[in-house]
Amino acid sequence: MIVEQFLPALHWGDAIGNSTLHFHRFLKSQGVDSRIVALSIDAALQEIALDFNQYSECADSIKVLHFAVPSVLTDFFISARGRKVMIYHNVTPPEFFVNFSPELTRFTRTGRDHLQKLSRTFDLCVADSRYNANELLEIGYECDIRVFPIMIDPAEYDHAESIAYRRLLSDERDTIIFVGRVSPNKKIEDLIKVLFFYKKYISPAIRLVVSGKTDTLPGYFYALRDLAGRFYLDAEDILFTGHIPFSELLAVYRSGDVFLSMSEHEGFCLPLIESCLFKVPVLAYDAGAVAETLDGAGILFRQKSVEMVAGMAQRLIGDQERRARLKKAADERMAAYRRQSNPQRLLEWLAEK
């Protein structure tokens, strides 16, 4: 058996890239001829993956497309030979970018067009979540559609954290964390509003750490900094880490008193799983696949009342009994997630005729 995974970009630290690499290593451990083909490859991964421009099609391979953005891989897969599988990671709806970037608005709209164009291409579609699977059904996909979550290697999270970063976040302040790229659908502005209310009306001993890329949409990031400034919140109140080394990300998770998500669109949201792994209590707006991904291992809310959310965060930080219940629920969620994300399941699906 030959399995070839295709994706537009293979980046170290990216959820899709890490899941691709994890499955690649598993396939090789099982004696499967595994290959990764990408349009863009991080320098550190050049020896692991093949540039698509140098790829010669193998008619006998099982070809797997990781789909999240439009690319030339769409036309390639439509005409490619052999068994074809898509792993659908969702496309952020274009309306989130309208006020910030005409380019990203067009790009995500094109992504939706490509997704429609591919609707009759695959023998099997694998969605990260039931939410994503339902999107494919609504578009008109008629192939076999199954659900399999983004994969992680839990052993990687046992590594040492950055001591300097942990010290930076170890003081008298409580810490609200959010992990994810700084993008309009993540609604970072709502996190800032909750922080302002909490600091002004509940306790000044609070900070917000937002850990994720800030350069995807500079206009949005600058608007967030301007909003924080108008609320008189400084660098000690809000830390935008940008894209940081994994050891520093571990320090962020291990310093978190609560993970707060105000995001309005999530196709899976891997940081929720990571929060469960670190037993950081989760408070999240119920949008997209959030409830499905948490599966009871967090507290959901459906109204974006700043006062209410800030109060919920305060109670979650201070209520040790509730924190203990959520930590137990997080353990149960991780046990279920490990079963659901067992790469052996995906390998068996690929091997079906």
C-alpha positions, -999 to +999 in steps of 0.1 A: +000+000+000+012+035-008-005+065+009+002+100-003-010+129+017-013+162-002-017+197+014-011+232+003+014+240+031+033+219+055+041+241+085+057+230+118+033+239+147+002+241+125-026+218+136-031+203+101+006+200+094+012+183+128-017+159+122-003+150+088+031+143+102+017+122+130-002+100+106+029+098+083+050+085+112+023+060+121+020+047+086+057+042+083+057+024+117+032+000+102+053-007+071+032+014+048+049+034+021+039+069+032+046+102+014+038+138+020+034+162-010+029+200-004+030+232-024+049+250+004+072+233+029+089+247+060+127+245+057+130+221+087+106+197+069+122+197+035+136+162+039+103+148+050+080+161+023+081+164-015+075+197-034+044+192-055+062+208-085+086+178-085+059+152-080+052+125-106+018+109-102+017+073-088-014+057-102-014+029-076-013+052-045-042+061-022-042+099-025-054+119+005-062+157+002-062+178+033-086+205+023-089+239+041-079+264+014-081+266-024-051+256-044-040+239-076-044+206-058-082+209-066-077+204-103-050+178-097-074+157-076-102+160-101-081+143-128-059+121-106-061+083-108-066+057-081-085+058-048-090+094-036-098+106-001-104+140+013-099+151+049-120+182+054-107+207+079-133+234+071-131+268+053-137+299+073-168+317+059-157+348+039-180+372+057-157+373+087-130+390+065-152+416+047-143+445+069-106+437+070-093+422+038-107+420+003-080+395-006-089+371+022-126+376+015-120+365-021-096+337-010-121+321+014-149+325-011-128+307-037-121+280-011-159+274-008-161+273-046-133+247-048-150+226-021-182+226-043-161+218-074-147+187-056-180+173-046-179+143-070-142+136-068-137+113-038-143+077-028-143+087+009-145+120+028-132+122+063-144+153+083-127+165+115-161+168+132-198+160+126-202+198+121-178+196+091-194+164+078-228+182+078-213+210+057-203+184+031-237+169+030-253+204+026-230+211-003-241+179-020-214+154-014-227+119-020-197+098-012-190+079+020-185+106+048-171+097+081-158+116+112-123+114+124-107+142+146-074+160+140-046+139+155-020+149+181+008+129+197+001+133+235+037+124+243+049+156+226+031+176+253+052+160+281+082+179+270+099+206+291+084+241+291+102+273+287+113+283+322+116+319+312+081+320+298+067+303+328+083+328+351+069+356+330+034+343+337+040+334+374+029+363+396-001+374+416-023+377+385-047+351+374-043+342+337-070+338+310-056+321+279-067+317+243-047+298+217-054+303+180-045+326+152-055+362+155-083+362+130-117+380+129-137+347+133-119+341+166-134+374+180-104+384+200-121+418+205-147+401+227-119+386+248-105+421+253-140+434+264-143+406+289-108+414+302-116+451+306-148+444+325-131+418+347-102+442+355-124+472+362-153+456+381-141+423+395-103+423+401-073+441+386-052+410+392-060+394+358-042+391+325-051+378+290-026+358+270-035+353+233-011+328+217-012+325+179+000+341+147-007+379+145+007+385+110-021+368+090-042+399+090-023+429+103-052+453+100-073+432+124-044+429+148-038+467+148-075+472+154-073+450+185-043+469+198-062+501+193-092+487+212-070+476+241-054+511+242-088+527+243-097+505+273-064+516+289-051+480+288-013+477+285+012+450+277+010+437+313-028+432+309-027+416+274+001+395+260+000+387+223+027+361+220+026+356+182+037+323+168+060+309+195+082+278+200+064+248+214+082+250+247+068+285+252+033+273+242+036+246+268+043+273+294+012+292+283-010+262+288+005+253+321+001+289+334-036+291+324-063+294+350-090+293+324-092+289+286-117+314+273-130+312+237-154+337+222-148+324+186-178+323+163-166+297+138-147+265+146-146+234+125-129+215+153-108+237+176-078+217+186-068+240+215-099+228+233-085+193+233-051+206+243-067+224+272-083+192+283-049+175+281-035+202+305-066+202+326-072+239+320-109+246+327-126+257+295-153+284+291-164+288+255-190+303+233-211+276+217-204+280+180-196+256+152-180+224+165-171+237+199-197+217+219-189+186+199-152+189+205-155+195+242-182+169+246-191+180+282-155+188+293-161+226+296-187+252+303-206+266+273-225+299+269-248+311+242-251+348+249-222+372+246-229+392+277-195+407+288-207+409+324-220+374+324-189+359+308-165+378+331-185+366+361-184+330+349-147+333+344-143+346+380-163+317+394-144+292+373-111+306+386-121+306+422-144+276+426-121+247+434-150+221+435-161+231+400-125+231+387-121+195+401-153+184+383-140+199+350-106+183+354-123+149+358-144+156+327-113+166+309-097+132+317-128+114+304-128+136+272-091+128+266-097+091+270-125+093+244-104+115+221-075+090+222-099+062+210-115+084+183-082+097+170-065+063+169-047+064+135-053+027+131-090+035+124-080+059+096-056+034+081-083+007+080-107+031+062-080+039+036-074+002+030-111-005+022-119-013-014 
